[in-house]
Amino acid sequence: MDMRPTFLLALAAVMAGLPAAAQDHDGHRVVIREHARAAADAYQGRNRGPEQTERLSRKIRIGRDGRVSISNVAGDITVTGGTGDEVTIEAVKRTRGDKSQLARVTIDVDERPGRVEVRTEYERNWSDRSSEVSVDYTIAVPSSAAIDVKSISGTVKLSNVQGAVRAESVSGDVITASTPKLELAKSVSGDVSVGGVTTDGDLSATSVSGSVSAKGLKARGLDLGSVSGNVTIIDATCDRLDGKTVSGHIEYAGSIVKAGRYNINTHSGGIRLTLSGSTGFELTANTFSGNVRSDLPITIGGDSGRRTDRRRFGPGRSIRGTFGDGSATLIVRTFSGDIVIEKR
């Protein structure tokens, strides 16, 4: 099986929409890619030399259903939902170099009715990579606010936010907890961990060179994938699942629903499904150099006399069969790994 198209599609999907630039007050664009390496140096070099800091604190009333956007270049972002109708911003600029470098990085807070935008901006045409300036944000928001977070180099954490959430990092982990309306969690070079999602919409959680883990999800559609990492999904319920990785294992523990469709694909890794409930499914399972085992009784080829129960199939097998009423569709494929279907 040629997985190169899968790799390219996954990479393109994750790269789409990454923050390429930030804007100043006049609307002119500051090209981030000229500073991306400097941002990584700033974040990774924060433990060298005596630390110099500069702090900013702001409180802004936006209402309970406002929108908050945060865009950072180097440094961690932590967002927590709370009571009230104010946004509290605590920002710390850090450097291990000359303290004068701190003045070359500004924190821009743009207030509009029902909306706050927070941006880290670097001095135009500044490409001194020895500066190593980063900014850490700790932000408290009204719990029902909508949040959009983008980072170039740093960890992004969100918790207890009830409004719509989108979180992205190029080089850093993305971690969310108790964010029921999470729409997007994405990293290029970092792990993605999401939990506590209950939505009528779809959720996408992806990484290129990191693992993706999800727990406690209920959504219409789940798109969870990595290129070179494991994908783990625990306590999930959805109508549609697209779980994929190129080099990693995939684990799904949860329920399936009538008329649901579940596609799980990996090139180099095993697949383990632990299913709760009694919903039946039509199964297509393919592996080239692994085994297939199902603890559920699968009727092969529509012949009720050829029922398998806790039976292992050898490598190079393609299995088509039915469990129960066959009301859901389950498609499971791997090139070099085992496929295991268990009853929870």
C-alpha positions as CSV (number, residue, x, y, z in Angstrom):
1,M,0.0,0.0,0.0
2,D,1.5,3.3,-1.0
3,M,1.0,5.8,1.9
4,R,2.8,8.8,0.3
5,P,-0.5,10.5,-0.8
6,T,-1.8,10.0,2.8
7,F,1.4,11.6,4.1
8,L,1.1,14.6,1.8
9,L,-2.6,15.1,2.5
10,A,-2.0,14.9,6.3
11,L,0.9,17.3,6.1
12,A,-1.1,19.7,3.9
13,A,-4.1,19.5,6.2
14,V,-2.0,20.3,9.3
15,M,0.0,23.1,7.6
16,A,-3.2,24.8,6.3
17,G,-4.1,27.8,8.4
18,L,-0.9,28.2,10.4
19,P,-0.2,31.7,11.6
20,A,2.2,33.1,8.9
21,A,2.1,36.8,10.0
22,A,0.9,39.2,12.6
23,Q,-0.4,42.7,12.0
24,D,0.5,46.1,13.6
25,H,-1.9,49.0,14.2
26,D,-1.6,50.2,10.7
27,G,-2.5,46.9,9.2
28,H,1.0,46.3,7.8
29,R,2.1,42.7,8.0
30,V,5.2,41.6,9.8
31,V,6.4,38.4,8.1
32,I,6.8,35.8,10.8
33,R,8.8,33.3,8.8
34,E,11.8,35.8,9.0
35,H,11.7,35.4,12.7
36,A,10.6,31.8,13.2
37,R,14.0,30.5,13.8
38,A,14.7,33.4,16.2
39,A,11.4,32.5,18.0
40,A,12.6,28.9,18.5
41,D,16.0,30.1,19.7
42,A,14.2,32.5,22.1
43,Y,12.0,29.8,23.5
44,Q,14.7,27.1,23.8
45,G,17.4,29.4,25.1
46,R,15.5,30.8,28.0
47,N,17.7,28.8,30.5
48,R,21.0,30.4,29.5
49,G,22.3,33.4,31.5
50,P,20.6,35.6,34.1
51,E,16.9,36.2,33.3
52,Q,15.7,39.7,32.5
53,T,11.9,40.2,32.6
54,E,9.3,42.9,31.9
55,R,5.6,42.4,33.0
56,L,2.3,43.7,31.6
57,S,-1.1,43.3,33.4
58,R,-4.4,44.4,31.9
59,K,-8.1,43.9,32.8
60,I,-10.7,44.4,30.0
61,R,-14.5,44.0,30.2
62,I,-15.8,42.3,27.1
63,G,-19.0,40.6,28.3
64,R,-19.7,37.0,29.0
65,D,-20.0,36.0,25.3
66,G,-17.1,37.9,23.9
67,R,-14.2,36.7,21.7
68,V,-10.5,36.6,22.6
69,S,-7.7,36.1,20.1
70,I,-4.1,35.5,21.2
71,S,-1.1,35.4,18.7
72,N,2.4,34.7,20.0
73,V,5.8,34.1,18.5
74,A,7.9,32.5,21.3
75,G,6.6,31.5,24.7
76,D,3.8,29.6,26.4
77,I,0.1,30.6,26.4
78,T,-2.2,29.5,29.2
79,V,-5.9,30.3,29.0
80,T,-8.4,29.5,31.8
81,G,-12.1,30.1,31.9
82,G,-13.7,31.7,35.0
83,T,-16.5,33.8,36.3
84,G,-17.3,37.4,35.5
85,D,-17.2,39.3,32.2
86,E,-13.5,40.5,32.2
87,V,-10.4,39.3,30.5
88,T,-7.3,39.4,32.7
89,I,-4.0,39.4,30.9
90,E,-0.7,38.7,32.6
91,A,2.2,38.8,30.2
92,V,5.9,38.4,30.9
93,K,8.6,39.2,28.4
94,R,11.8,37.2,29.1
95,T,15.4,37.3,27.8
96,R,18.7,35.8,28.9
97,G,20.5,38.5,26.9
98,D,20.7,42.3,27.1
99,K,17.7,43.7,28.9
100,S,17.5,46.4,26.2
101,Q,16.3,43.7,23.8
102,L,13.0,43.5,25.7
103,A,12.0,46.9,24.3
104,R,12.2,45.5,20.7
105,V,9.3,43.2,21.4
106,T,5.9,44.7,22.1
107,I,2.6,43.3,23.4
108,D,-0.3,44.8,21.5
109,V,-3.8,44.7,23.0
110,D,-6.5,45.7,20.7
111,E,-9.9,46.3,22.3
112,R,-13.2,46.4,20.4
113,P,-16.8,45.9,21.6
114,G,-17.1,42.3,22.7
115,R,-13.6,41.4,21.4
116,V,-10.0,41.5,22.5
117,E,-6.9,40.7,20.4
118,V,-3.6,40.1,22.0
119,R,-0.5,40.0,19.8
120,T,3.3,39.7,20.2
121,E,5.0,41.9,17.7
122,Y,8.7,42.1,16.8
123,E,10.4,45.3,15.7
124,R,10.2,45.6,11.9
125,N,13.3,44.3,10.0
126,W,14.7,43.0,13.3
127,S,16.5,39.7,12.6
128,D,19.0,39.5,15.6
129,R,18.7,35.9,16.5
130,S,20.9,36.3,19.5
131,S,18.3,38.4,21.3
132,E,16.3,35.4,22.6
133,V,13.2,37.3,23.7
134,S,10.1,35.3,24.5
135,V,6.7,36.2,26.0
136,D,4.6,34.0,28.3
137,Y,0.9,34.7,28.6
138,T,-1.5,33.7,31.4
139,I,-5.0,34.8,30.5
140,A,-8.3,34.4,32.4
141,V,-11.5,34.8,30.3
142,P,-15.2,34.6,30.9
143,S,-16.0,30.9,30.8
144,S,-18.4,31.3,27.8
145,A,-16.0,33.3,25.7
146,A,-14.8,32.1,22.3
147,I,-11.0,31.6,22.1
148,D,-8.6,31.6,19.2
149,V,-4.9,30.9,20.0
150,K,-2.0,30.7,17.7
151,S,1.7,30.2,18.6
152,I,4.9,29.8,16.6
153,S,7.1,28.3,19.4
154,G,5.6,27.4,22.7
155,T,3.1,25.3,24.6
156,V,-0.6,26.2,24.4
157,K,-2.9,25.2,27.3
158,L,-6.6,25.9,27.7
159,S,-9.1,24.7,30.4
160,N,-12.6,25.3,31.5
161,V,-13.6,27.3,28.5
162,Q,-17.2,26.7,27.5
163,G,-17.2,28.8,24.2
164,A,-15.8,27.8,20.9
165,V,-12.0,27.1,21.0
166,R,-9.4,26.9,18.3
167,A,-5.8,26.3,19.4
168,E,-2.7,26.0,17.2
169,S,1.1,25.8,17.7
170,V,3.9,25.3,15.1
171,S,6.6,24.1,17.6
172,G,4.9,23.2,20.9
173,D,2.3,21.0,22.6
174,V,-1.4,21.8,22.5
175,I,-3.3,20.8,25.6
176,T,-7.0,21.3,26.3
177,A,-9.2,20.2,29.1
178,S,-12.9,20.8,29.8
179,T,-13.4,22.6,26.5
180,P,-16.7,21.2,25.4
181,K,-16.9,23.3,22.2
182,L,-13.4,22.6,21.0
183,E,-13.2,22.8,17.2
184,L,-9.5,22.6,16.4
185,A,-6.3,21.5,18.2
186,K,-3.3,21.5,15.9
187,S,0.5,21.2,16.2
188,V,3.2,20.7,13.6
189,S,6.1,19.7,16.0
190,G,4.4,18.8,19.3
191,D,1.9,16.5,21.0
192,V,-1.8,17.3,21.0
193,S,-3.9,16.3,24.0
194,V,-7.7,17.1,24.2
195,G,-10.4,16.1,26.7
196,G,-13.8,17.0,27.9
197,V,-15.5,17.7,24.6
198,T,-19.3,17.6,24.1
199,T,-20.4,19.2,20.9
200,D,-23.0,18.8,18.1
201,G,-20.3,19.8,15.6
202,D,-17.0,18.3,14.5
203,L,-13.6,18.2,16.2
204,S,-10.2,18.1,14.4
205,A,-7.0,17.3,16.4
206,T,-3.8,16.7,14.4
207,S,0.0,16.7,14.6
208,V,2.7,16.1,12.1
209,S,5.6,14.9,14.3
210,G,3.8,14.3,17.6
211,S,1.2,12.0,19.2
212,V,-2.5,12.8,19.5
213,S,-4.5,11.7,22.5
214,A,-8.1,12.4,23.3
215,K,-10.3,11.4,26.2
216,G,-14.0,12.0,27.0
217,L,-15.3,13.1,23.6
218,K,-18.8,13.3,22.2
219,A,-19.1,14.8,18.8
220,R,-20.7,14.5,15.4
221,G,-17.4,13.9,13.6
222,L,-13.9,13.3,14.8
223,D,-10.8,13.9,12.6
224,L,-7.8,12.8,14.7
225,G,-4.5,12.1,13.0
226,S,-0.7,12.3,13.0
227,V,2.1,11.7,10.5
228,S,4.7,10.3,12.8
229,G,3.0,9.6,16.2
230,N,0.5,7.5,17.9
231,V,-3.2,8.3,18.0
232,T,-5.1,7.3,21.2
233,I,-8.9,7.9,21.6
234,I,-10.5,6.9,25.0
235,D,-14.2,7.2,26.0
236,A,-15.4,8.5,22.7
237,T,-18.8,8.6,21.0
238,C,-19.2,10.0,17.5
239,D,-21.2,9.4,14.2
240,R,-18.1,9.6,12.1
241,L,-14.4,8.9,12.8
242,D,-11.4,9.5,10.6
243,G,-8.4,8.3,12.6
244,K,-5.1,8.1,10.8
245,T,-1.3,8.0,11.2
246,V,1.6,7.0,8.9
247,S,4.1,5.9,11.5
248,G,2.4,5.0,14.8
249,H,-0.3,2.9,16.6
250,I,-4.0,3.8,16.8
251,E,-6.2,2.9,19.7
252,Y,-9.9,3.6,19.9
253,A,-11.9,2.8,23.0
254,G,-15.6,3.9,22.9
255,S,-18.9,3.2,21.3
256,I,-20.1,3.2,17.8
257,V,-23.6,4.2,16.6
258,K,-26.1,2.9,14.1
259,A,-25.4,4.3,10.6
260,G,-22.0,5.6,11.9
261,R,-18.9,5.4,9.7
262,Y,-15.4,4.7,11.2
263,N,-12.3,4.8,9.1
264,I,-9.0,3.9,10.9
265,N,-5.8,3.8,8.9
266,T,-2.1,3.4,9.7
267,H,0.9,2.4,7.6
268,S,3.4,1.3,10.2
269,G,1.7,0.4,13.4
270,G,-1.0,-1.7,15.1
271,I,-4.7,-0.9,15.6
272,R,-6.7,-1.8,18.7
273,L,-10.4,-1.2,18.9
274,T,-12.2,-1.7,22.3
275,L,-15.9,-1.3,21.6
276,S,-18.7,-0.7,24.2
277,G,-22.4,-1.3,23.6
278,S,-24.0,-3.8,21.2
279,T,-24.2,-1.8,17.9
280,G,-23.6,-4.1,15.0
281,F,-21.2,-3.2,12.1
282,E,-20.0,-4.2,8.7
283,L,-16.3,-4.8,9.0
284,T,-13.5,-4.4,6.4
285,A,-10.1,-5.2,7.9
286,N,-6.9,-5.3,5.9
287,T,-3.3,-6.0,7.0
288,F,-0.3,-7.0,4.9
289,S,2.2,-8.2,7.5
290,G,0.1,-8.5,10.7
291,N,-2.6,-10.6,12.2
292,V,-6.3,-9.9,12.7
293,R,-8.2,-10.9,15.8
294,S,-11.8,-10.2,16.9
295,D,-13.2,-11.1,20.2
296,L,-16.7,-10.4,18.7
297,P,-18.4,-13.1,16.6
298,I,-17.9,-12.0,12.9
299,T,-19.9,-13.6,10.2
300,I,-17.6,-13.9,7.2
301,G,-19.0,-13.4,3.7
302,G,-22.6,-13.6,4.8
303,D,-22.3,-17.3,5.7
304,S,-23.7,-17.8,9.2
305,G,-21.9,-21.1,9.3
306,R,-18.5,-19.5,9.1
307,R,-18.6,-17.5,12.3
308,T,-15.3,-16.6,14.0
309,D,-15.1,-16.2,17.8
310,R,-11.7,-15.1,19.3
311,R,-10.0,-16.4,16.2
312,R,-6.7,-15.0,14.8
313,F,-6.2,-14.6,11.1
314,G,-2.7,-14.7,9.7
315,P,-0.7,-12.0,7.8
316,G,-1.7,-10.7,4.5
317,R,-5.4,-11.0,5.1
318,S,-8.4,-9.0,4.0
319,I,-11.5,-9.7,6.0
320,R,-15.1,-8.6,5.1
321,G,-17.8,-9.6,7.6
322,T,-20.6,-8.6,9.8
323,F,-21.2,-8.3,13.5
324,G,-24.8,-8.2,14.7
325,D,-27.2,-6.2,12.5
326,G,-24.3,-4.6,10.5
327,S,-25.8,-1.1,11.0
328,A,-22.5,0.8,11.3
329,T,-19.5,0.7,8.9
330,L,-16.0,-0.1,10.3
331,I,-13.0,0.1,7.9
332,V,-9.6,-0.7,9.5
333,R,-6.4,-0.9,7.5
334,T,-2.7,-1.2,8.4
335,F,0.3,-2.3,6.3
336,S,2.6,-3.6,9.0
337,G,0.8,-4.2,12.3
338,D,-1.9,-6.3,14.0
339,I,-5.6,-5.4,14.1
340,V,-7.4,-6.3,17.4
341,I,-11.1,-5.8,18.0
342,E,-12.2,-6.3,21.7
343,K,-15.4,-6.1,23.7
344,R,-15.3,-3.5,26.4
